Amino acid sequence: MTDPRVKRLAEILVNYSIKIKKRSVINLSFGVDAKELALEVYKLILKKGAYPIVNPSVQGFAYAYYKNASKEQLNRFPKLAMYEAKMADGEIHIGADYNTREFTKIDPKKIALRRKITQKISDINIKKNNWVVCKFPTNSLAQDSEMSLEEFEDFVYDACLQDWEKESKKQEKLKRILDKGKRVRITADDTDLSFSIAGRQGIKCSGTRNMPDGEVFIAPVEDSTEGYIKYTYPAMYGGREVGGIYLRFHKGKVVEAKAEKGEGFLKQMIKTDAGAVKLGEFGIGVNYNIKQFIKQILFDEKIGGTVHLALGMAYPEGGGKNKSAIHWDMIKDLRKGGKLFIDGKLIQKDGQFTFKL
């Protein structure tokens, strides 16, 4: 019997997260271990009179590709995938990790190269502004989170099954503060970082792009970042883990990059292109149902009382201009001694806002 929480999540994804009209073409991609949720989503798309394109991913194929593909194969542009992206009116992607360390020994240059080649496809999907990414609870994710599968399922559904319309209204106050703000400053242990947000618009995240959701983000002005930051948690990217990251910025660019684990990979990634050394996003986590770090950025960046800053691509909807093949979120926990200022005014201390959200 299907868990009723699966059906509730499917209804949120189809009836709230993206817009689906009669005769819409919807790309439904999912890991095979998420079949239960994907099937419920598929049924609901059909009931709306829309046309789902089903793209299941099978474990091992991506690893085999990166391990065996030649440079010529990595450089080949996927024309069929481009056609599909252009034809689709929306996309629902359901991740179902079976091995979160799958790409640990894959050459990061291969991953970076492939991301450059497929960037145009990603840009098309982003511009359509009608997509959502979700994670299905699997044993692999539960193991990384140091939970049983049952405990992890409870964790996931507590984070996802919320009144997102109500959450959107709560986020509006924080958005207005960011919209009017000119400069952000973050202070905490080993951290004193500031940047301009003048002229940029805050973006509410209340279940229409990520599931779970729960953040308000804005794009820093590209050449404005000054100072240093040491991130609290390991940063995950392409199956690789980089821990103890310290970055120092000057005139918007990373001028010093160190890590206690995976420093070589960190330095390789920020050399991907000219935009990889600049910040593309500053986000404030406001999902207080997510209380612990689990090494999954979809959840971790939403933790209430944390902030995250992404190296690389800026989402253009809020005025961001930075372009890059990477978008790498890194998290700073402000719940123990951290402070967040907008134009010199304290808006958050120890992870709690100074106003009612």
N, C-alpha and C positions, 0 to 999 in steps of 0.2 A: 504493500500500500504506500502511495506517495505521501511523504511528509507534508502536512498542510502548510508548513512554512515555505516549502518549495513553491507551492502554487501561489502563495501570497507574494513571494519575490518575483515570480514570473509576471504576475499582474502589474506590479510596479514597473518592471522593465518595459512592458509592452504598452501599458495604458497611461504611464506617467513620464518615464525617463526620456522617450523619444516620441516624435510625432509620426503616427502611422495612419494613413488614409486608405480608403478603398483604392485598389490597384497600385498602391505603393510597392516598390521593389525593395525588399529589406534583406541585407546580407547578415545571415546568422552564422557566426563562426564560434566554435567551441572545442574544448578538449573532450575526448571521448568519455572521460570519467565524469563529465558534467552532463551526460546524456539525459538524466532525470529532469534537470532544470531546462535543458535545451528543448526537450520534447514538449514540455508545458508551454514554453515560449512559442514554439513552432505552431502548436494548436491555436494559440490566441492570435497569432499573426494571420493564420488562415481564416479564423472567425471574423476578422476585420475586413475580409475580402482583399487582402494584400497578397503579394507573391514573395515568399521567402526563398532566398538562395542559401542552400545549406553547405557549409564548409567545415566539416569536422577535421580536427588535427589528431594524428595518431602518434603516440609516444615513439621516440627514437628517430623520426624522420628529419627533424631540424638538426639534431646532433650529427646524423649521417651526412647531411648537406654540408655543414660547416667543416666537418672533418675531411671530407673527400672532394669538395668542389674546387676546381682549378680557378686561377685568377680570371680566366676568360669566362667561366661560368658565373663567378661572383659579379662580374661586370655586365652580364647580360640583363638588359632591362625586361621585366616581366610584362609584356604587352597585354596578355590576357587579364592579368590582375588589374592593370590600368583600365581596361575596357569595363571590367566588372565594377570598379570603383566609380567610374563615370555614370554607369547605368543605375547604380543603386541610389535610392532616395534616403536610406538610413542604414545604420549598422548596429547590431548588438553582438558584443564579443564576450564570451564566457570562458574565462581561464580555468584550467583544472590541472594544476601542477602535479606531476608524478615524480619529478626529481628536480629540486630547486638548485642543484649544483651541477646540472648537466653540462654547462658550457665552461666550467672552471678551467679546463686545460685546453680549450680552444683558443687559438691565436686571436687576441683582441683586434688585430689589424683586419682580420677577415670580417668580423662583426661590424666594425666601423665602416669598412668599404661597402658592405652590403646595405647598410643604413643610408649611405650617401646615394646609392643607386636607386633605392626605393623611396627616397624622400618625397618625390613628386606625388606618389600615390597617397602617402600620409597627408600631404598638404591638401589634396582634394577632399579627403574625408573630413579634415578639420574645418575646411571652409564651408562645407555643407552644414556643419553645426547641428547634426542630427545623429548622434552616436552615443553609445554608453558602453562602458567596460565594467565587467563584474567578475568576481572570483567565486568559484564553487568550493566548498570545504572538502578537502581531500586528506588522506593519511599523510602525504608528504608535507603539506602545509601545517597540519596538526603537530607533526614531529618537530618541525622547525620552531613551532610556537611553544614546544614543551607542554603539550596538552594531549589528552586522549581525543579521538575523533569526535566523541559525543560532546566533550567540553568545547572543542573547537567549533562544532556546529552551533552550539549555543552562542558562542562569541560572535560568529559571523552573522547569525540572524538577529541578535541584539543590535548589532551595528547597522544592519540594513533595513529591518522592518520598523520604520518610523513614519511619522506623519511628515512627509517631506514638504508639503505645502506650508505647514506651520513652521518648519525649520527655515524655509525661505524667507518668511516674514521676520523671523528673529535675526537672520543675517543682514537684513536691510540696514540696521543701525550701524553695524560695523562697516558695511560698504560705504555709507555716507561719510563716515569719518575718513576712510581712505580716499574717497573721491575729492574731498576738500583738502586733504593733506598735501604737504610739499616735501617733507623729509622724514624718513624712518630711521630710528636708532635702536639697536638691539644690544643690551649689555647682559653679561652673565660671566661665569667662570671661563677664562681664556677667550673671551669674546667682547669686542667693542667694534661694531660694524654699523655703518650708516650709508644711506643712498637716497637719491631723489625719486619721488613718485609724482612730481608736478606734472599736471596735464594728463595723467593716466587715470583710467577708470577701474575701480574694483569689480571683481567678478564673483558673484555668489555661486556656490557649488552646493546644490541642495537636491541631489539625486538625478540630475539630468545629463551628467557626463560620466560620473563614476558611481559605483555601487559596491561598498558603502561610500557615502559622501560626507561632507561636513567640513568645509573650509571656505574662506574668502581669500582670493589671491589678487595680486596686482603685478604689473611688469615694472621693474626698476628702470629708470632712465639709464641708457646703455653705458655712458661714460662717467657715471656719478658715484660708483661704489668705492668707499674708502674704509680701511681698517682691516680687522682680522676676526676670524671665527674658528673655533674648534667644535666640530659637530659631536653630538652626544652619542649617536648610535652608528653602527656600521652602515655604509651606503651600498645598496645592492644595484648591480647593473649587468644585464645580460648573463645572469647566473654567476657573476663574480661578486665577491664580498671585499669591500675596502673599509678598514676600521681605523679609528683615531685620526680622522681627516682634519688637517689644519690648512686653511687657505688665507692668504693675505692679498688684499686688493689695493690697487692704486689706479686712479683715473678709469675705473670701471673694469680693469683687467686683473686676472690672477697673476701676481708677480712672484708668488712663492706658494708651493704646494707640497705638503708632506703628509705621510700616513704611517701609522704604526703597522699596518698590514695592507699589502697590495699597492704600495706606492708606485711601482712601475706601471701598473695598469691605470692608476689615476693619472699619471703624467702622460701616458699614451692617449687616453681619452680626451684630455684637454688640448691635445694637438690635432684633434680630428679636423677642425676647420677654424676660421677666424672668429666665429661666434662662440666656440666652445669654452673660451676663457672669460666670458661675460655672463652675468646673471640674466636669466630670462624670466624668472618668476620669484616672487616672494609670497608665501602663503601662510595663513594663520589657521591652525587646526581648531575646530569648534565642535567636534563630535565627542562629547564627554561620555558616551557609551563605550568608546574605545579607550581603554585605560593603560594598555601595555603594548610594548614594541614586539612585533612578531616577525620582523625581517621581510615584510611584504609592504611595499610603498603605498599600494592602494589603500591599506588600512593605516599604516604608520603615519603618513602625512596628515591624517585627519585627527590624530590624538588631541583631545582638548587640552590646551596648555602648552602646546608646542608650536614652533614655527618651522617652515622649511624654505630653502632657497635652492632653485634649480639652475645649474650651469647649462647654457645652451639656448635652445629655441624658446622664443616668447610666443604665447598665443596672441594673435593679432587683434582679437575682439576687444581688448581693453586698451589698445594703443601701443602694445609692445612691438618693437621693430627688430629685435635681435634674431638672426637666422642661423641655424645650425642643424646638423644631422643628429645631434644628441639633445636630450632633455633629461638631465640627471638630478633628481631631487635628493637633498641631504637635510637631515633633521636636527634641530637644536631644541632640547627640552628646557623649557623655562619654568618648570614647576618647583624648582628648588633654587631660589635666589635670582631668577631671571627677571628682567624688566624690558618692557616694550614701550617706546615713546613715538608719538607722532607730533612733529613740530615742537618738540621739547615737552609735550604734555604726556604724563604717564597714563597709558591706557590699559596696561596689564602688568601685574606683579605676581610672581610665584604661580604663573599659569592661570590666574583669575582676573577677569576684567574689572576695571574700576567703575564700570557702569553696568546696568542690567541688560544683558543680551536678550 
